[in-house]
């Protein structure tokens, strides 16, 4: 169970750091823009549905947390299956 808890904390910390990094990036766009409207336009352009570079980068940055989530779930399933077969 300690490995599951460690994986859960890793997932939470990784996603939290990514969200902080994203917020800092958007704040930088707002501060660097000459007007508030230009800052919002830059953020809107970044979140555009066809900005594949943004979404690919986000997926690659999120992939360690997704792999840890998959690993944790596989460990839990294996532990549950082994405990149910022991009780038979």
C-alpha positions as CSV (number, residue, x, y, z in Angstrom):
1,X,0.0,0.0,0.0
2,X,2.9,2.4,0.5
3,X,3.7,2.2,-3.2
4,X,0.1,3.1,-4.1
5,X,0.2,6.1,-1.7
6,X,3.5,7.2,-3.2
7,X,2.2,6.9,-6.8
8,X,-1.0,8.8,-5.7
9,X,1.1,11.7,-4.3
10,X,3.3,11.7,-7.4
11,X,0.3,12.1,-9.6
12,X,-1.2,14.9,-7.5
13,X,2.1,16.8,-7.2
14,X,2.8,16.4,-11.0
15,X,-0.6,17.6,-12.0
16,X,-0.5,20.5,-9.5
17,X,2.9,21.6,-10.8
18,X,1.6,21.5,-14.3
19,X,-1.4,23.6,-13.4
20,X,0.8,26.1,-11.6
21,X,3.1,26.3,-14.7
22,X,0.1,26.8,-17.0
23,X,-1.2,29.6,-14.7
24,X,2.2,31.3,-14.7
25,X,2.4,31.0,-18.5
26,X,-1.0,32.7,-18.8
27,X,0.0,35.4,-16.3
28,X,3.1,36.1,-18.3
29,X,1.0,36.5,-21.5
30,X,-1.2,39.0,-19.7
31,X,1.7,41.0,-18.2
32,X,3.7,41.0,-21.5
33,X,0.7,42.3,-23.5
34,X,0.3,46.0,-24.0
35,X,-3.4,45.9,-23.1
36,X,-5.8,43.6,-21.2
37,X,-7.6,42.8,-24.4
38,X,-4.4,41.8,-26.2
39,X,-3.5,39.5,-23.3
40,X,-6.8,37.8,-23.5
41,X,-6.4,37.5,-27.2
42,X,-3.1,35.8,-26.8
43,X,-4.5,33.3,-24.3
44,X,-7.5,32.6,-26.6
45,X,-5.1,32.0,-29.5
46,X,-3.1,29.6,-27.3
47,X,-6.2,27.6,-26.3
48,X,-7.5,27.5,-29.9
49,X,-8.8,24.0,-30.8
50,X,-6.4,23.6,-33.8
51,X,-3.3,24.6,-31.8
52,X,-2.0,21.0,-31.9
53,X,1.4,22.1,-30.6
54,X,-0.1,23.3,-27.3
55,X,-2.2,20.2,-26.8
56,X,0.7,17.8,-27.8
57,X,3.0,19.6,-25.4
58,X,0.4,19.4,-22.7
59,X,-0.1,15.7,-23.3
60,X,3.6,15.0,-23.2
61,X,4.0,17.0,-20.0
62,X,1.1,15.1,-18.4
63,X,2.2,11.6,-19.6
64,X,4.4,10.8,-16.5
65,X,1.3,11.3,-14.3
66,X,-0.9,9.2,-16.7
67,X,1.7,6.4,-16.7
68,X,1.8,6.5,-12.9
69,X,-2.0,6.4,-12.8
70,X,-2.0,3.4,-15.0
71,X,0.7,1.7,-13.0
72,X,-1.2,2.4,-9.7
73,X,-4.4,1.0,-11.1
74,X,-2.7,-2.1,-12.4
75,X,-1.1,-2.7,-9.0
76,X,-4.5,-2.3,-7.2
77,X,-6.2,-4.7,-9.6
78,X,-3.5,-7.3,-9.2
79,X,-3.7,-6.9,-5.4
80,X,-7.5,-7.2,-5.4
81,X,-7.3,-10.3,-7.7
82,X,-4.7,-12.0,-5.5
83,X,-6.6,-11.3,-2.3
84,X,-9.9,-12.7,-3.8
85,X,-8.2,-15.8,-5.0
86,X,-6.6,-16.3,-1.5
87,X,-10.0,-16.4,0.2
88,X,-11.4,-19.2,-1.9
